[in-house]
Amino acid sequence: MGSRSFSPPITILVLVLLNFTPCLALAKTGQCKFPAIFNFGDSNSDTGGLSAVFGQAGPPHGMSFFGGPAGRYCDGRLIVDFIAEAFGLPYVSAYLDSIGSDFSHGANFATAGSTVRPQNTTLRESGFSPISLDVQWNEFYDFHRRSQIVRNHSGAYQKLLPDLDAALKRLPKAEDFPNALYTFDIGQNDLTAGYFANMTTDQVKAYVPEVVTQLQNVIRYIYGLGGRYFWIHNTGPVGCLPYVLERIPVLASQVDEAGCATPFNDVAKYFNSQLKQAVVQLRKDLPSAALTYVDVYSVKYALFHQPQKHGFKQSIRNCCGRGGRYNYNINVGCGQTKMEHGKQVLLGKPCDDPSGYVVWDGVHFTQAANKFIFQQTAGGAYSDPPIPLNMACHQIE
């Protein structure tokens, strides 16, 4: 699991951007009205990136809301979808998806399997996406630059886009970038990558500071391009997910009352403590930024610890899968099929009612769980500083 440093095209950033204060920051009261959302992350917020590159996440994904596959590894909406709904914005299109995408209100650079640190392996070798956070940053940088070249109808686009009006309808305006909300939900795969490579807990913890520093750097780069408003999720309790529990056995004494593996959750907590400190430092270094650290870990763990209290029947056992203690089989994933007597037979079947389950497929949360997590965190009770999502454009001193 080698690592390379980020090499962003940072050299052409002008100093005036570092001191640019967009109009939203001038208001000290009132709800925020973000014109766009730019998201960075992994499968917890991927709205179609990996599907566009490596093939669609097929049925039954999307069954509970979209009526079929919609690029999401979920039966319906993700947290980022609920964030978009909260601001009256369209769902954020995946940057890598050319079919039916509209970037006028933002773009989603997340892909399932993404890590902060490049893994230097193929998707088929390790299960981790080659679209790591440094690649997502480069995609954003290029999108930011080229979208405005199109708006100016300059360069090659004078000939490439004779129908300029149609192109402009699908791209953000220049003023949308400094006034947008920048959301992050990434880091979980960096932790599991180490364990899946047979590293010890101490070895995984040893590289966490590097992971956090690289994430921190991307936020700095976006700030350098004028981004000011950041909504940053910490990572969840990976020790409660079947794909970890099934692949990495632990002692009975290491399983808590919720059925989760404490060593893996302890590493997640360590990552989160490091991330929170990094956000505190960013507030000092980026004086015009409003940075909100969001503790999704606590909300997610509550679903595993007391599922019935929150309206769920099943916590760790997933809805969609085939066999085993958790209805999870590493060799037969959700939606997997095989041919029998000339007919395609579904092996990885969904449960009858996903809304009663916390976990969708052993790795990801159901739409119902995502909605619960969004509702709990949007109000500010799990934020640092303790401000709600609709006030995330304001700095709290």
C-alpha positions, 0 to 999 in steps of 0.5 A: 500500500504505497503512497504518493504525495499530491501534485495539484496544479496549485501553482497558478492559483492567484493570491487574490483568491486567498483573500476573496470573501464571497457574498454569503460570508458577509451576512451574519444572520439568516439561513444559507442558500447554497447555489451548488454542492461539490462532493468528495468521497467514497461509496457513502456518497457516490451518485454514479461515479464508479458505475459510470467507469466500471459498469452500473450497480445493477438491481436491486440497487435503487429499488426503494426510491428510484425504481431501479439502479441510479448509480448508488450502492443503496436501495435509494437515496444517500445522505448527499441526496438528502442534503441536496433536497434540503436546499431545494437543489437537484441531486448532484450528478456524478462528474464521471457520468456523461449520461443525463448529468446536469452540473449547473448546481454542482458535481459529485467527484466521489466514487465507491471504493475511493480512499484518501491515499492512492492504493496503487492497485487495480479495482479488481485486485483490491476492490478499491477505486483508482479515483482516490482523493487526489484524483478527485481534486484534480477532476474538480480543478479541471472542472472549475477551470474548463467550465468557465472557459466554456462560459467565456466561449473561448479557446477550442470551445468556440468550435467544439460547442457551437450551441453554447446556450445548451452547454451553459445550462448544464454548467455552474456559474463562476459565482457558484464556486465560492458560494457553494457547499463543499461536502466530504465523506471519505476515510473509511476505505483507508482503514479497511485497506490496511486490515485487508492487507493483513496489517495490524491495528498498530500499523493501520493507526500509524498511517492515519496521520498521513491520511488526514494530512492529505485530506486536509491538503485538499481542503486547502487547495479548494480554499485556494480556488475560492471555496469557503463552506465545508461540511466534513463528515467523520468516518463511521463504525466500520467494526459494525459492518458485515463485510469487515466482521466476516473477513477479519475474525476477532475474539469474542471479548473484542465484540461489544454489546451491539455486536460490533468489533471494538478494535476496528471501531477504536481505529475509526475513533482515532481517525476521527480524533485526528480529523477533528484536530485537523479541522481545528487547525484549518480554521486557524489557517483559512480565516475566511472559511466556515468549516463544520466537522460532523460526527456521523460516527455517533449517529451510525453507532446508535443505529447498531446499539439501539436499532429498535429505539430508532425504528429499525428491526435489524441492525448488523444483518443486512437486507440484500445478500445471500446466507451466512450469519449476517446475510452477507457472502463475500462471493455472492454480493447483492444483486448477483445473478447466475444462469440456470437452464438458460435463465438468469437467476437472482442469488443476492436477493433483497429483503421485503422491507429495506426500511426496517434494516440499517445495513443494505448490502453488508457495506452500505446503509439503507435509504432509511438509515441514511435519512435518519443519519441526515435528520440527526446531523442536519440540526447541528447536534452532532456538529463542531461548531454546533450549527445546523446545515442551513447555517453552515455558511456562517463562521462561529467564533 
